[in-house]
């Protein structure tokens, strides 16, 4: 007798896309994945390193050294369970 168990798992990867400031259609796409594992690309890089804006207290200011001046930036929270990426279902 075979026992078959069906498991439904829903996974969602969170991302943040920063379009190039200058002619985005002609610019390359950079996929940013932080090392770790277990380190959010959004919480670390997109909000503190190479992002379009930096925090200054309670306000955002333009980052003059942002990478999306010359590239389209895609920050991806991986693996599932890191940052805003999550899974539902399964065991």
Long-range contacts (C-beta under 8 A, 24 or more apart in sequence): 7-89, 7-90, 7-91, 8-89, 8-90, 9-87, 9-88, 9-89, 9-90, 10-87, 10-88, 10-89, 11-80, 11-85, 11-86, 11-87, 12-80, 12-85, 12-86, 12-87, 13-76, 13-77, 13-78, 13-80, 13-85, 14-42, 14-76, 14-77, 14-83, 14-84, 14-85, 15-74, 15-75, 15-76, 15-77, 16-41, 16-42, 16-46, 16-74, 16-75, 17-72, 17-73, 17-74, 17-75, 18-46, 18-51, 18-52, 18-66, 18-67, 18-68, 18-72, 18-73, 18-75, 19-68, 19-72, 20-68, 20-69, 20-70, 20-71, 20-72, 21-52, 21-66, 21-68, 21-69, 22-69, 22-70, 24-72, 27-70, 27-71, 27-72, 28-71, 28-72, 29-71, 29-72, 29-73, 29-74, 30-67, 30-71, 30-72, 30-73, 30-74, 31-74, 31-76, 32-73, 32-74, 32-75, 32-76, 33-76, 33-78, 36-82, 37-78, 37-79, 37-82, 38-82, 39-82, 40-77, 40-82, 40-83, 40-84, 41-75, 41-76, 41-77, 41-78, 41-83, 42-75, 42-77, 42-83, 42-84, 43-83, 45-75, 46-73, 46-75
